[in-house]
Amino acid sequence: MAPSLSKLLRTAATTAKPPSWNGLRAACTRSISSESYSDKTTITVETNLPFTTHQCEPPSRIVETTPAELMKFYADMFTMRRMEIAADSLYKSKLIRGFCHLYDGQEAVCTGMEAALTRKDCIITAYRDHCLFYGRGGTLLEVFAELMGRKDGCSHGKGGSMHFYKKENGFYGGHGIVGAQVPLGCGLAFAQKYSKAEAVTFALYGDGAANQGQLFEALNMSALWNLPAVLVCENNHYGMGTAEWRAAKSPAYYKRGDYAPGLKVDGMDVFAVKQAAKFAKEHALKNGPIILEMDTYRYHGHSMSDPGSTYRTRDEISGVRQERDPIERVRKLVLAHNIATPAELKDIEKEAKKEVDDAIALAKECSLPDSSELFSHVYVKGFGTEAFGADRKELKGLLP
């Protein structure tokens, strides 16, 4: 009997590895190898739009994929979408508190990048980080436990929505200070070059952070030292509620590097992202930094406190959903190539919904961090730092 997807994901939670796609395929009662396809069949796909370049030649618009990869793209992006919709509901039920920024609509960016990278490569991003963490091998339980402040979360319930990490898989957060993750990412790239790791760092930021001075300082140093850094601007066209054209004199963010080459990518097309990420990785390893501008769109507001409809129309949002939705693009390809039937895709969706619901139920049962954890992970362990009361007279104890 094929293992269920539930069992596979529970195994993944204990082994820190993503579930086997072969098992997922069996669990969803789909057989790629039936009819005319095998797992190793190559399918060629053309990107929706051409790449626009700055100081470099564009990669080919023809992208190779396989039936297995297409189905994995569909399952991963659908699960991410469902995960974010569930987070919206949990926030409104006050089970998630504080800041919460959702990624639905932008799933093709993290999914396409992962298809071109290895776990030796590093990713660092801002506060819209749930799906990037999941794409790096994080589990649904770790996601929802962290969102609800439980100790089984990826940051032991102390980071919340904006501070997801999975260092062992090359994911370095999850940062709340606008643009500050880019210099950190360039520092990771310095470490990779210093240690001759033959790996790269993808440092993600939004169009709202693209005018930050520290970004240009970090890019300058990266270019001087030919660091393997890829700066990825996820341009969803609104910095909080401010349209890009109101905040940037030059919203062509892929050209902002001046001396560093750039590439504008359809960030709603997972195949375009995969091809661009592969191209950028090869370039960065040989020639130093490059900028990727991902033309993408978020369906939710900037954060849960933003309805997302006061500075843009509902027709604009629905228009993007109908014409550019990244999941629908993959769905059409799967059906067009007879890789799966609509009923089989529906089975995958049902299983993904069940996994999200099961993870939420488990996360609700997880305990909160002990109050003593308030003082851990602050100073170097065993450093002997003393904690006093407000009047500085009474010694409260030594911090762990």
Backbone torsions as a table, in degrees:
resi	resn	phi	psi	omega
1	MET	NA	134.8	179.8
2	ALA	-69.8	142.2	178.7
3	PRO	-67.0	144.9	177.9
4	SER	-74.0	157.6	177.1
5	LEU	-61.9	-34.9	177.8
6	SER	-58.8	-45.6	-179.5
7	LYS	-66.0	-40.1	179.7
8	LEU	-60.9	-43.4	-178.0
9	LEU	-72.5	-31.9	174.9
10	ARG	-65.9	-38.9	175.7
11	THR	-63.2	-41.0	179.6
12	ALA	-61.8	-34.5	-178.6
13	ALA	-65.8	-28.7	-178.6
14	THR	-94.1	-20.0	-178.3
15	THR	-104.7	-3.6	-178.6
16	ALA	58.9	28.8	176.8
17	LYS	-124.2	147.8	177.3
18	PRO	-68.1	157.5	-178.8
19	PRO	-64.5	151.9	177.8
20	SER	-67.5	130.4	179.2
21	TRP	-67.2	-32.4	178.0
22	ASN	-60.1	-41.8	178.4
23	GLY	-67.5	-38.7	178.5
24	LEU	-63.4	-41.0	179.3
25	ARG	-61.5	-44.7	-179.8
26	ALA	-64.8	-39.9	-178.4
27	ALA	-64.1	-28.6	-178.1
28	CYS	-94.5	11.8	175.4
29	THR	52.5	44.3	178.9
30	ARG	-120.8	142.0	178.5
31	SER	-126.5	101.6	178.2
32	ILE	-63.4	-37.5	-172.3
33	SER	-72.9	-11.9	175.8
34	SER	-71.2	166.2	-176.2
35	GLU	59.6	-124.2	-169.5
36	SER	-106.0	6.8	-173.8
37	TYR	-116.2	149.0	167.3
38	SER	-125.1	170.6	-178.9
39	ASP	-59.6	-25.9	-174.7
40	LYS	-99.4	4.6	177.0
41	THR	-61.8	134.5	178.6
42	THR	-97.8	131.2	176.5
43	ILE	-117.7	135.1	177.2
44	THR	-102.1	134.1	-178.3
45	VAL	-127.9	139.3	175.7
46	GLU	-97.9	137.5	178.8
47	THR	-63.4	151.3	-178.8
48	ASN	-59.3	-42.4	-175.0
49	LEU	-128.9	155.0	174.7
50	PRO	-71.4	155.6	173.9
51	PHE	-77.9	143.3	174.3
52	THR	-108.5	134.0	-169.2
53	THR	-119.5	160.0	172.2
54	HIS	-136.0	114.0	178.1
55	GLN	57.4	34.5	173.9
56	CYS	-161.0	162.0	174.8
57	GLU	-85.4	143.0	-177.4
58	PRO	-75.1	151.0	171.7
59	PRO	-70.8	167.1	178.6
60	SER	-65.9	146.1	175.7
61	ARG	-81.4	-11.3	179.9
62	ILE	-88.7	119.5	-175.6
63	VAL	-116.8	135.2	176.5
64	GLU	-91.9	138.9	176.4
65	THR	-143.9	-179.5	178.0
66	THR	-132.2	161.7	175.2
67	PRO	-56.7	-39.8	-179.5
68	ALA	-64.3	-41.5	179.7
69	GLU	-66.8	-41.1	177.8
70	LEU	-58.2	-44.7	-179.5
71	MET	-68.7	-34.6	177.4
72	LYS	-67.3	-41.6	175.8
73	PHE	-56.6	-46.3	-177.6
74	TYR	-62.8	-48.4	-177.9
75	ALA	-64.7	-43.2	-178.2
76	ASP	-64.8	-47.3	-177.0
77	MET	-69.8	-35.8	176.9
78	PHE	-65.3	-41.2	178.4
79	THR	-63.3	-42.6	176.9
80	MET	-60.3	-44.2	-179.8
81	ARG	-61.5	-45.3	-179.1
82	ARG	-66.1	-36.9	179.1
83	MET	-61.2	-43.5	-178.2
84	GLU	-72.3	-36.6	176.3
85	ILE	-64.6	-39.2	177.4
86	ALA	-66.1	-37.5	177.5
87	ALA	-63.0	-37.4	176.0
88	ASP	-58.5	-46.6	-179.4
89	SER	-65.3	-41.7	179.4
90	LEU	-65.5	-35.6	178.3
91	TYR	-66.0	-43.5	-179.7
92	LYS	-67.9	-23.3	175.7
93	SER	-87.4	1.9	179.0
94	LYS	66.0	23.9	172.7
95	LEU	-87.7	-19.1	170.1
96	ILE	-114.3	130.9	-178.1
97	ARG	-122.2	167.8	177.7
98	GLY	79.1	-152.8	-178.9
99	PHE	-76.6	146.8	177.1
100	CYS	-156.4	116.6	-177.8
101	HIS	-117.8	124.0	-173.0
102	LEU	-100.8	154.6	-167.6
103	TYR	-112.1	0.9	-174.4
104	ASP	-61.3	131.5	-173.4
105	GLY	108.8	-29.4	-175.2
106	GLN	-103.2	13.7	-172.0
107	GLU	-60.8	-29.3	-177.3
108	ALA	-64.6	-27.2	-177.9
109	VAL	-65.5	-55.3	-177.4
110	CYS	-71.1	-33.8	-179.3
111	THR	-69.1	-43.5	178.8
112	GLY	-66.8	-38.8	177.7
113	MET	-61.6	-46.3	-178.1
114	GLU	-59.5	-32.9	-179.1
115	ALA	-67.3	-20.8	-177.6
116	ALA	-103.0	-9.1	-173.1
117	LEU	-112.0	169.1	170.3
118	THR	-117.4	173.1	180.0
119	ARG	-75.3	-8.3	170.8
120	LYS	-72.9	-27.5	176.3
121	ASP	-75.3	150.7	-177.4
122	CYS	-108.6	148.5	172.7
123	ILE	-128.2	135.3	174.5
124	ILE	-137.4	141.2	-173.4
125	THR	-144.9	-174.8	179.0
126	ALA	-89.9	-146.0	-171.2
127	TYR	-86.7	-10.2	178.5
128	ARG	-90.9	72.1	-160.9
129	ASP	-117.2	-2.5	-173.2
130	HIS	-57.5	-49.8	-174.2
131	CYS	-72.2	-32.9	176.5
132	LEU	-64.5	-40.0	176.1
133	PHE	-62.5	-46.1	179.9
134	TYR	-62.0	-41.7	179.1
135	GLY	-64.0	-27.8	178.8
136	ARG	-83.4	9.1	176.8
137	GLY	104.9	6.3	175.6
138	GLY	-69.5	157.3	-178.6
139	THR	-101.0	160.0	177.5
140	LEU	-62.6	-36.9	178.6
141	LEU	-62.3	-44.7	178.6
142	GLU	-61.7	-36.9	179.5
143	VAL	-63.9	-55.8	-173.5
144	PHE	-72.8	-33.2	176.4
145	ALA	-63.6	-41.3	179.0
146	GLU	-67.7	-42.5	179.7
147	LEU	-60.3	-33.1	-179.4
148	MET	-95.6	9.2	174.5
149	GLY	71.5	31.1	-178.6
150	ARG	-98.8	152.9	-171.7
151	LYS	-70.2	-14.7	176.6
152	ASP	-84.0	4.0	177.4
153	GLY	-72.1	168.0	-175.8
154	CYS	-64.5	-24.1	175.4
155	SER	-115.2	27.5	177.3
156	HIS	60.4	27.6	177.6
157	GLY	79.1	6.6	-174.8
158	LYS	-105.1	-7.9	-177.0
159	GLY	-100.0	-38.6	-177.1
160	GLY	73.2	-168.2	-172.5
161	SER	-55.2	-36.4	-171.4
162	MET	-87.9	-7.2	-171.4
163	HIS	-131.7	66.1	173.5
164	PHE	-90.7	140.1	178.4
165	TYR	-141.5	148.9	170.5
166	LYS	-151.9	74.3	-173.2
167	LYS	-57.6	-39.2	-177.3
168	GLU	-64.0	-19.6	177.4
169	ASN	-107.5	13.4	176.5
170	GLY	78.2	23.5	176.7
171	PHE	-111.3	115.3	-172.4
172	TYR	-108.2	30.0	173.0
173	GLY	97.7	165.8	20.2
174	GLY	75.9	73.0	178.7
175	HIS	-136.0	137.2	-174.3
176	GLY	-89.9	-20.6	-179.1
177	ILE	-82.2	121.7	-172.4
178	VAL	-58.6	119.0	176.4
179	GLY	83.2	-12.2	-173.5
180	ALA	-69.1	-18.7	-179.7
181	GLN	-73.3	-19.8	-177.1
182	VAL	-68.5	-48.8	173.9
183	PRO	-59.4	-36.5	176.8
184	LEU	-63.3	-40.9	178.1
185	GLY	-63.4	-40.3	177.2
186	CYS	-66.6	-30.7	173.5
187	GLY	-66.1	-38.5	174.9
188	LEU	-63.0	-40.5	178.3
189	ALA	-64.4	-37.0	175.9
190	PHE	-61.0	-43.9	179.4
191	ALA	-62.9	-39.0	179.4
192	GLN	-64.5	-41.6	178.9
193	LYS	-69.3	-41.1	-178.7
194	TYR	-61.0	-38.5	-177.7
195	SER	-91.8	3.4	179.8
196	LYS	55.3	47.5	-174.1
197	ALA	-81.0	-13.8	-176.0
198	GLU	53.7	44.4	178.4
199	ALA	-137.8	166.8	-177.1
200	VAL	-127.1	165.8	174.0
201	THR	-118.8	130.2	173.4
202	PHE	-100.5	114.1	179.7
203	ALA	-105.6	113.0	-174.7
204	LEU	-97.3	144.2	175.6
205	TYR	-153.2	163.7	-179.4
206	GLY	-97.4	171.7	177.5
207	ASP	-62.9	-27.4	177.8
208	GLY	-68.3	-24.6	179.6
209	ALA	-94.5	-5.6	-171.6
210	ALA	-67.1	-16.0	179.7
211	ASN	-96.5	4.7	-179.0
212	GLN	-68.4	133.7	-179.5
213	GLY	-62.9	-37.0	-178.0
214	GLN	-63.3	-26.4	177.2
215	LEU	-63.1	-44.8	-178.0
216	PHE	-72.1	-33.5	176.2
217	GLU	-64.2	-43.9	-179.9
218	ALA	-66.7	-39.1	178.9
219	LEU	-65.0	-40.0	178.8
220	ASN	-60.2	-47.1	179.4
221	MET	-65.2	-39.6	-179.9
222	SER	-63.4	-38.9	179.7
223	ALA	-71.0	-39.5	178.1
224	LEU	-60.0	-38.1	-175.0
225	TRP	-102.3	5.8	179.9
226	ASN	51.7	49.6	-178.8
227	LEU	-77.5	147.4	179.3
228	PRO	-78.6	65.0	-176.9
229	ALA	-112.9	132.3	174.2
230	VAL	-115.2	113.4	179.3
231	LEU	-91.0	119.6	-173.7
232	VAL	-113.2	111.3	176.0
233	CYS	-90.6	109.6	174.7
234	GLU	-82.8	91.2	-175.2
235	ASN	-86.2	94.2	175.8
236	ASN	-95.1	10.1	167.0
237	HIS	79.3	-1.1	176.8
238	TYR	-140.5	120.7	171.5
239	GLY	-90.8	102.1	-165.0
240	MET	56.4	-112.5	179.3
241	GLY	-107.1	12.1	-176.4
242	THR	-101.7	120.7	178.8
243	ALA	-64.5	148.0	-174.9
244	GLU	-56.1	-38.3	-176.0
245	TRP	-70.1	-18.0	177.3
246	ARG	-86.2	-16.3	-175.3
247	ALA	-109.8	-21.7	-174.3
248	ALA	-126.8	125.5	175.5
249	LYS	-64.4	-35.2	177.3
250	SER	-124.1	94.4	-179.4
251	PRO	-81.1	11.7	172.9
252	ALA	-83.4	79.0	-169.1
253	TYR	-66.1	-25.6	179.5
254	TYR	-69.6	-16.8	177.8
255	LYS	-93.1	-5.4	-172.0
256	ARG	-65.8	-18.8	-178.2
257	GLY	-72.5	-15.8	-179.5
258	ASP	59.3	-87.0	-179.1
259	TYR	-77.7	-15.0	178.0
260	ALA	-98.5	134.8	-179.8
261	PRO	-66.1	162.1	-179.2
262	GLY	-146.6	161.2	-177.4
263	LEU	-144.0	127.9	174.2
264	LYS	-96.2	131.2	-169.2
265	VAL	-127.8	142.2	171.2
266	ASP	-71.9	99.5	-175.6
267	GLY	-75.6	-0.2	174.8
268	MET	-98.4	1.2	-179.6
269	ASP	-114.0	107.4	-174.7
270	VAL	-61.4	-29.7	-179.9
271	PHE	-74.9	-36.8	175.3
272	ALA	-64.6	-40.3	178.7
273	VAL	-65.3	-44.5	178.6
274	LYS	-58.2	-46.4	-178.0
275	GLN	-66.4	-41.7	179.8
276	ALA	-66.7	-39.9	-179.9
277	ALA	-66.1	-40.5	176.8
278	LYS	-62.2	-45.1	179.1
279	PHE	-61.6	-45.0	-177.4
280	ALA	-66.7	-38.9	179.0
281	LYS	-62.8	-46.1	179.3
282	GLU	-61.9	-41.1	179.4
283	HIS	-64.6	-47.5	-175.2
284	ALA	-63.3	-37.2	179.5
285	LEU	-66.1	-31.7	-177.4
286	LYS	-94.5	-38.6	-166.2
287	ASN	-125.4	-3.5	-179.5
288	GLY	100.2	-162.4	-167.2
289	PRO	-67.1	153.1	176.3
290	ILE	-145.4	150.9	179.3
291	ILE	-107.9	132.2	171.0
292	LEU	-112.2	126.1	172.2
293	GLU	-104.0	114.0	179.2
294	MET	-92.9	111.5	178.2
295	ASP	-79.7	99.7	-173.1
296	THR	-132.0	-169.6	-175.6
297	TYR	-159.3	136.9	175.3
298	ARG	-103.2	135.2	-179.2
299	TYR	-80.3	-37.4	176.6
300	HIS	-78.0	173.4	172.1
301	GLY	-71.0	179.9	-178.9
302	HIS	-55.7	-47.6	175.9
303	SER	-141.9	-178.2	-176.3
304	MET	-68.4	-16.3	177.1
305	SER	-85.3	-2.9	-177.0
306	ASP	-111.2	115.1	178.6
307	PRO	-65.8	-19.1	175.7
308	GLY	76.3	11.3	-176.4
309	SER	-125.9	5.9	-179.0
310	THR	-90.3	-19.8	-178.0
311	TYR	-118.9	3.8	175.0
312	ARG	-150.4	156.8	-176.2
313	THR	-88.3	156.5	175.5
314	ARG	-66.1	-30.2	177.1
315	ASP	-64.4	-36.2	177.8
316	GLU	-62.8	-45.9	-178.6
317	ILE	-64.2	-47.8	-178.8
318	SER	-66.2	-31.4	178.0
319	GLY	-64.4	-41.7	177.5
320	VAL	-66.0	-42.2	178.3
321	ARG	-57.6	-42.9	-175.4
322	GLN	-75.1	-34.9	-171.3
323	GLU	-102.0	-24.9	-170.8
324	ARG	-131.9	7.3	-173.9
325	ASP	-56.9	126.7	-174.8
326	PRO	-66.5	-32.9	-179.5
327	ILE	-72.9	-40.8	-179.8
328	GLU	-64.1	-34.8	177.4
329	ARG	-60.1	-45.6	179.7
330	VAL	-69.7	-39.5	179.3
331	ARG	-57.5	-45.1	-179.7
332	LYS	-63.1	-38.9	178.5
333	LEU	-66.0	-42.7	179.1
334	VAL	-59.7	-45.2	-179.0
335	LEU	-71.0	-38.7	-178.8
336	ALA	-63.8	-33.8	-179.6
337	HIS	-94.0	8.3	178.5
338	ASN	54.5	37.2	178.9
339	ILE	-79.7	-33.9	177.7
340	ALA	-150.3	159.2	177.7
341	THR	-93.2	162.2	175.6
342	PRO	-55.3	-35.6	179.5
343	ALA	-66.3	-38.6	179.8
344	GLU	-69.5	-37.2	175.2
345	LEU	-65.6	-37.5	177.4
346	LYS	-63.4	-36.2	176.8
347	ASP	-62.8	-41.8	177.9
348	ILE	-62.1	-42.9	-179.7
349	GLU	-63.2	-42.8	179.3
350	LYS	-62.8	-42.3	-179.3
351	GLU	-66.1	-39.8	178.3
352	ALA	-63.4	-42.7	178.3
353	LYS	-61.7	-41.5	179.0
354	LYS	-63.6	-42.3	179.4
355	GLU	-62.3	-40.9	177.6
356	VAL	-63.5	-46.3	179.9
357	ASP	-62.2	-41.8	179.5
358	ASP	-64.7	-40.7	179.6
359	ALA	-64.9	-38.9	178.4
360	ILE	-64.2	-43.9	179.6
361	ALA	-61.6	-41.9	178.1
362	LEU	-65.9	-41.9	-178.6
363	ALA	-62.8	-36.7	178.8
364	LYS	-63.6	-27.7	-179.5
365	GLU	-84.5	-13.4	-180.0
366	CYS	-70.0	149.1	-178.4
367	SER	-84.3	159.6	175.7
368	LEU	-77.4	156.5	176.9
369	PRO	-61.3	147.5	175.1
370	ASP	-64.9	148.8	-177.8
371	SER	-59.8	-24.9	179.2
372	SER	-66.5	-21.2	179.7
373	GLU	-66.8	-13.5	177.0
374	LEU	-58.4	-28.4	-175.2
375	PHE	-102.3	-4.2	-179.2
376	SER	-87.7	159.6	179.5
377	HIS	60.0	30.5	177.0
378	VAL	-107.3	-51.7	178.2
379	TYR	-116.1	170.2	177.1
380	VAL	-57.7	133.0	-176.4
381	LYS	-61.9	133.0	178.7
382	GLY	74.8	16.7	-176.7
383	PHE	-76.5	-16.4	178.0
384	GLY	82.2	23.8	-179.1
385	THR	-68.4	133.6	-177.8
386	GLU	-95.2	140.6	177.8
387	ALA	-111.7	126.6	-179.5
388	PHE	-113.6	168.1	173.2
389	GLY	-76.8	-177.6	-176.7
390	ALA	-64.2	-29.2	-177.8
391	ASP	-88.0	-0.9	178.0
392	ARG	64.8	16.3	-177.9
393	LYS	-102.8	-36.4	-174.2
394	GLU	-101.9	122.9	177.9
395	LEU	-76.3	118.1	-177.3
396	LYS	-85.2	-26.3	179.5
397	GLY	149.7	174.8	176.7
398	LEU	-93.6	133.7	179.2
399	LEU	-75.5	142.8	-178.4
400	PRO	-68.5	NA	NA
